[in-house]
């Protein structure tokens, strides 16, 4: 199954990762889904305060 998602490597302190994994389990999400949820929430909050982020076609 193809996906348009880009795979990344993120480094976390062990305690922080454990806490995020705990929250993910409580929310019945995978760790990856929880991280995506948190990132989306951060983007939405930023854009509410600062306006829409315009992204060029290529990164």
C-alpha positions in Angstrom: 0.0 0.0 0.0 1.6 3.3 -1.1 1.5 6.4 1.1 2.3 10.0 0.5 3.8 10.4 4.0 7.5 11.1 4.5 9.4 8.9 7.0 11.6 10.8 9.4 13.8 10.1 12.4 13.0 12.1 15.5 15.1 12.0 18.7 13.5 12.2 22.1 14.6 12.0 25.7 13.6 8.6 27.0 11.2 10.0 29.6 9.5 12.3 27.1 9.0 9.4 24.6 7.6 7.2 27.4 5.1 9.9 28.4 4.0 10.4 24.8 3.6 6.6 24.3 1.5 6.5 27.5 -0.8 9.3 26.2 -1.1 7.5 22.9 -2.1 4.3 24.6 -4.8 6.2 26.6 -6.0 7.8 23.4 -6.1 4.4 21.6 -3.6 5.7 19.1 -0.3 4.4 17.9 2.8 6.4 18.9 3.1 7.6 15.3 -0.6 8.6 15.2 -0.2 10.5 18.5 2.8 12.4 17.2 1.0 13.3 14.0 -2.0 14.5 16.1 0.3 16.7 18.3 2.1 18.1 15.2 -1.2 19.0 13.5 -2.5 20.6 16.7 0.7 22.7 17.0 0.3 23.8 13.3 -3.4 24.8 13.8 -2.6 26.8 17.0 0.3 28.6 15.3 -1.8 29.4 12.2 -4.6 30.8 14.4 -2.2 33.2 16.0 0.0 34.0 13.0 -1.9 33.3 9.9 -1.7 30.4 7.4 1.7 29.1 6.6 2.4 29.1 2.9 4.6 26.3 1.7 6.4 26.3 -1.6 5.9 23.2 -3.8 9.3 21.8 -3.1 10.9 21.3 0.3 
